[in-house]
């Protein structure tokens, strides 16, 4: 195994191990807060991969992502001479051959839990993004069988699906606000609004178009990613990723990963990863009244632009729009390629960018010993001097407050941190103190390390710290009176 592959494997194992060790250590937290912690950890890892990715494929679950993954993998097998079991992950094929891109496949599910961005999509800008979409009703039905037969109980709880073992039929699941159509439509609407901001860096691919012409659809994706496939390569890929062949590969366990392994064999064909692989099959699972209710919900809530509304299916409505391929001169412009009416609203984050930069600089000035670590992190931020302030605040917690500040003689550093927090805890920088430092310290250091800081903290910091602890359901011991006086005294201010 090559050194890069060894490093990547070790990094993956370490990330997994760190998460598996940290979550049980947070046993004192109520279940819903442990879920929040795990989602934040997953979001942190996803952000790392997003920063390193050459290309990104975004989709809601059960929209055809595994199919597209196999199509792309087959092309790279042919072009680069890789074996037939080589299924593209993030950077596994890149480690075998540097010509293979790092491709992040994501359901855009955890990122905002780490970054705190309102719509969670700002960090995709500047990346080449393939948005894979499918009719919401087909997604909902396919998700039902994924939830019922393939999804692990822990994953159901983590992503707020109906509880494991819940008695729900297809229609009940599809109409469920947390797991069904409302959630799927919100996902599609969020990306529909984002597409104009991505401009030529986004390509919309519909499952339905890929189903009608797999070779042609894959060709669009590959050319968008910078490859020039031949007709022979595309034909081979389409045949290799055909539904029957993929079912055979799944049954044989041909790929060395869990995505295409059969589960719950007793449940029959509905437990397969490659199930029916069809367009419009959702209607077969509902009666007439239920199908009408589903159609009303989609028509009422889904934004236009993806080709799934009745008015878009009129003659001439044609294929799905793509932010990367606007209409030719003289043709009506696609609604997703013109500037959005909301382009200068809060989604642009101009004020957030400015405040983040100010907060980062303020933190670095207060703790110059973090500079070396921050310079090392610049590689992850494409050479930028400033990343999300939550990352910098996390360094303060891990490298100082959970390190030298807790060692003998660390009182001066602890008091310096307390002065810094007291200076920013009220006003525009409160979120840095509240979510970046205090919440990280509580979750990673536990109540004991948290209490050590509160012993020297000022009154405003203690107030916010108690609010943070209460939001996570963590009781705090009373701070000794002497410590409160020291915290409020001149040594802190």
Beta strands, then each sheet from edge to edge (+ up, - down):
strand 1: 55-59
strand 2: 103-106
strand 3: 128-133
strand 4: 202-206
sheet 1: 2+ 1+ 3+ 4+
end
